Amino acid sequence: MEDDFDFGDKVPPAVNRMGNVIRDSDARGFNPGLIVLLVVGGLLLAFLAGNYALYVYAQNTLPQKRKKPVSKKKMKRERLKQGISAPGE
């Protein structure tokens, strides 16, 4: 029974083909999925860096946002809440 399965030096054809694929993997070049990932990641990083640069530039160069002027009616109401009478009353 032991003599029936004596292969000796013979290698199955499927294993022989897989050995060539492993040896030739460096010759094919980069993985296309990796290239797409690097391009998309690079574009995202460039977009975020550009937004940050524009934000810093705008903070340094643009004037401060002006507050809306308070109406005389609201000022009078605030003074009355604090107990200070408006002049002329």
C-alpha positions in Angstrom: 0.0 0.0 0.0 2.9 2.3 0.7 4.3 1.7 -2.8 1.1 3.0 -4.5 1.7 6.7 -3.7 5.4 7.0 -4.4 5.8 10.2 -6.4 9.6 10.6 -6.0 10.8 13.9 -7.5 7.7 14.6 -9.4 5.9 17.9 -8.6 2.2 18.5 -9.5 1.7 20.9 -12.3 -0.4 23.4 -10.3 2.4 23.8 -7.7 5.0 24.4 -10.5 2.9 27.2 -12.0 2.4 28.9 -8.7 6.1 29.0 -8.1 6.6 31.1 -11.3 3.9 33.5 -10.3 5.6 34.2 -7.0 9.0 34.7 -8.6 7.6 37.0 -11.3 5.6 39.2 -9.0 8.3 41.9 -8.9 8.5 42.1 -12.7 4.8 43.1 -13.1 5.1 46.5 -11.4 2.9 48.2 -8.9 -0.5 47.0 -7.8 -3.1 49.2 -9.5 -5.2 49.4 -6.3 -2.2 50.8 -4.5 -1.7 53.4 -7.2 -5.4 54.5 -7.0 -5.2 54.7 -3.2 -2.0 56.8 -3.4 -3.5 59.2 -5.9 -6.8 59.7 -4.0 -4.9 60.0 -0.7 -2.5 62.6 -2.2 -5.4 64.6 -3.7 -7.2 64.6 -0.4 -4.1 65.6 1.5 -3.5 68.5 -1.0 -7.1 69.7 -0.7 -6.9 69.8 3.1 -3.5 71.5 3.1 -4.8 74.1 0.6 -7.9 74.8 2.7 -5.7 75.3 5.8 -3.3 77.6 4.0 -6.3 79.7 2.7 -7.8 79.8 6.2 -4.5 81.1 7.7 -4.1 83.6 4.9 -7.6 84.9 5.4 -7.2 85.2 9.2 -4.1 87.3 8.7 -5.2 89.6 5.8 -8.9 90.1 6.1 -10.2 92.8 8.4 -12.2 91.8 11.5 -15.9 91.4 11.1 -17.8 94.5 12.2 -20.5 94.2 14.8 -23.9 95.5 13.9 -24.7 98.9 15.4 -27.0 98.7 18.4 -30.2 100.7 17.9 -31.0 103.6 20.2 -34.2 101.9 21.2 -32.3 98.8 22.4 -29.7 100.9 24.2 -32.5 102.8 26.1 -34.1 99.5 27.1 -30.8 98.1 28.4 -30.2 101.3 30.5 -33.6 101.0 32.0 -33.0 97.4 32.9 -29.8 98.4 34.7 -31.7 101.2 36.6 -30.0 104.1 34.8 -32.4 106.6 33.4 -31.9 108.0 30.0 -30.8 111.6 29.8 -33.7 114.0 29.1 -36.4 111.9 30.7 
